[in-house]
Amino acid sequence: MATAATTQHAQEEPLSPLATKLSQPPYQLHEAVFKGDAETVKTLLEEDKSVVNVPDCHGNTPLHLAVMLGNEAIIKLLVSYNASARSKNSLGWTPLNESVSYGDRTISMYNVVYFHIM
């Protein structure tokens, strides 16, 4: 069943074969973000920039996950590859909403995301 996030992404542009593969479990880009592995994140993005906004089974993009984990270096890396701060997960939350919900701990993440969407 397609979520709102996957439907929204599909309308933006078709997924490349690599992006299609990476959007299936085990969600390689999401896993690299979760592990804090910036080198692998960069490698995957260099191979195919379109994977930057691919949602996981919960509608979370890699940027959602990086914000939730408070990984500023990966947030900046994803934003440099045009990660969308407006993508909504299955609960309707954007990375910006996630950033604000974490309060002062992620104020720098909030600024990165906020200024990216303005």
Buried (B, 14 or more C-beta within 10 A) or exposed (E): EEBBBBEBBEEEEEBBEBBBEBBEEEBBBBBBBBEEBBEBBBEBBEEBEBBBBBBBEEBBBBBBBBBBBBBBEBBBBBBEBEBBBEBBBBEEBBBBBBBBEBEEEBEBBBEBBEEBEE
